[in-house]
Amino acid sequence: MKKLLSEFSGNRYKPRAIHNTAWEYRKAGRYDKADQLYQYVVDNQSGNEDMMWVKTGIARLNIALGNDAAVEKTIDILIADFNDHPELPTAIFMLGEEYYNKAFQYENQGQEAEAKEHFRKAISVLKRIIQELPASDTTPQGYCSVALCYYHLAEYEKAIDYCKKTVDNWPHYNYAWYAQFLIADCYEKLANSGRIPTADAAAQIRQACERLANHSDPRAVEAARNLSKRWNFNQNQE
């Protein structure tokens, strides 16, 4: 680490190199080393254009350490200091994704309470993209990811709402087809749990099948075919 700091002295790419090294330390669980590197950049390179990514790295480190208050504070700083940076939505999304991935880890380990807690934390971060930042290519990704979090929380009505906004406002988004499929999946879950009549769910799922069957993405067509089979819809899904 000392060699990195000395050899890159005065180099404008130094913060980026340090950030990349800190990221490798973080992946290896060497949080102390990662923190030292990030802090060095903050203390010595405050005006560098890569500072947004350094601060994002610090926030990801704090997510790993469970320092949620520090994460929230860093997001506030990022939005205030880099509001005109074109990649700010991507940076904020990465933080929501970090919580999202942790939620999945807990879910896979059968730790339901911890998983739900982290899905809610992911929602809180991702909604800041939607509510506080100008529309960008990351916006539909934010909506779709919020929907997925609500889906895993079994809050299907909210998931449907965010999926519909994705489909209606960004029909050409790469995963708009998946948002449409998730709408159908949510209605299926609501019907199976008795929260809505089966006939109501069937109408919505049939509509989803029709939209997906005509999609250019083969994954959408396959999803429509499987939905139709599950619900015994007599549709031509060729």
N, C-alpha and C positions, 0 to 999 in steps of 0.2 A: 504493500500500500504506500509506504514512504517513497519507493521508487517511482510510482505513478505520479505522486504529487510533485516530486522534484523534476522529473523528466519533462512534464507537460507545463512547467512554469512559464507563464506568459503566453501560452498557446490558446487561441480562441476556441479550439475544440476541446479544451481541458474539461469543462463542465460535462460535455457529452460523454467523454471517455470515463469520467468518474461516475456519472449516472449509470452507464452500462455495467461498470464493475460493481457498483453498489447493488444493481439489480441481480447480478449473479450471486452476490453474497446473500441477498434476501431469499432467493430461491433455495439456497443451501441451508437456510435457517440460521445464518450468521448475522443476526439482526444488529448486534453491537457494531460489527465492522461496517455494515451498510449505513447505519446511523452516523458513524464517524465521517464517512465519505460525503454523505448528503450535507451534513452540518458544515463541513469544510467549504463546500460550494456556496452555501447560504452566507457564510461569514466573509468569503473572499471574492465572490463573483456576482454580486447582487444585480449588476446591470446587464448580465449576459442574456442573450435571446433564448438560451436553452433553460433558463431558470424555471419556466412553467413546468417543464418535464421533471426537473429536479424536485420541485415542490409536489408534483404528482407522485413521484417516487416516495417521498417522505410520507405522504398520506397513505399510500399502499402499505408502507412499512407499519404505520400506526394501525391500519386495519388488521394486519397480521398479529399485532401486539394487543389488540383489543382496546386501543386508545381512541374511542369514538368521538370524544369531545375535541381531541386534537384534529381528527379527520374533518369534522364539521368546520372548525376554525380555518383549516387550510383551504377547504372548498370556498369559504367566504372570501379568503384572500385571492384565490385564483380568479374568481368571478369579478372581483373588484379591480385587480391589477392587470388581467389579461382579457378583458371583455371584448377587445377588438381582435384578438388572436383567432385566426380561422380554425385552429385545431383545438380550441378550448372545449367545444362539445365532446370531442373525442377523449380528451383528458378526463373530463368529468364522467363520461361513460365508463372509462376504465375503472374508476373507483366504484361505481355501482356494480360493475361486473365482478369486481373483487369480492364484494359482499355476497353477490349472487353465487359465485363459485364456492364460497365458504358454506353457504346455505345448502348447496347440493352435497357437499362433503358430509355435513351433519346429517342430512336426510339419508344418505347412503349408509351411514353408521347407525341409523335408527334413533338418532337424537332429535326427536321431533320438536321439542320446545326450542332448542338452539337453532334448528333449521328455520322455524317460523320467525324467530327473532331476526335472523339475518336476511330473510326474504323481505321483511319489513324495512330493514335498514337499506337494502338495495333499492326498494321503492322510493324511499325518502331522497336518496341521492339522484336516482334517475328522473324523478319528477322535477328536479331543479333544471335539467336540460329542457324539459317541456315548458316549464313556467317562467324561467328566468333568462333563458338564452334565445337569441334570434333563431328562426327556423334554419335548419341546415340538413345535410345528408344524414346526420346522426339523429335528427328528431324522430323519424319513423322507427328507427332502431330503439330509441328510448321508449316510445309507446308500446312497441311489441314486447320489449323486455319487461316493462311494468305489468303488462297483461300476463306474461308467463309467471311472474312472481305471484300475482293474485291467483292464478290457476293453481299453483302449488300450495297456496293458503286455503284452497277450496272456496275462495270468494269469486265464484264463477260469473256472477252478474257484473262485477267490476272488470273482470278479465274480458268479458264480451264487449263492454263499453270501450275499452282501450283498443281492442282488436278492430272494432268497427271504425274507430277514428283512423286507424292505420289504413284500413282498406279503402275508406271513403276519400281520405285526403292524399294518400300516396299510393295509388293503384299500381304504379310502376316500380315501387320498391321491391327489391329482390325477393323479400320474404313476405310480401303481401299475401301470396297464396297460403303461406303457413298461418298467417293471422286469420284468414278465412277458414282454414281447417280447424284452428283452435276454437273459433266461434262454434262450429259444429260439435267439437269435442266437449265444450262447456255445456251446450244444450243437452248432450247425451248424458253427462254427469248429473245435471239437474233433474233429468227425467228418471234416471236410475235411482237417484236418492229420494224420489217422490216430491221434490220441491216444485216441480211444474208438471202439468199433465203431459203424458207421452205424446198425445196428438199435437200439442203445441211444439214440442221439441222436434217431432218428425217433420213438421212444416219447415222449420228453420234448417234442419239438416238436409232436407231435400233441396232447398234453395242453394245451400253450400255445395252440394254435389253437382248441381247444374253449372255453377260458376267455376268450380275446380275442373270439371270434365273438359271444359273448352279452353283451359289455360295452356300456354305454350311450354310451360315447365313440366317435364314428364313426372316429376315428383308429385305435382298437384293432381295430375291425371290418375296416378296410382292411388293417391289418398281418396279421390272421389270414388274410384272403383271399390276400394275397401269399405268406405262408408256405405255405399249402396248395398253391398253384400250383407253388411251387418244389419241394415234396416230393411232388407228385402225389397229395395226399390227396384221396380222394373224399368230400368233406364238403360239406354244404349251408351256404354262408356267406352266405346271403341276409340 
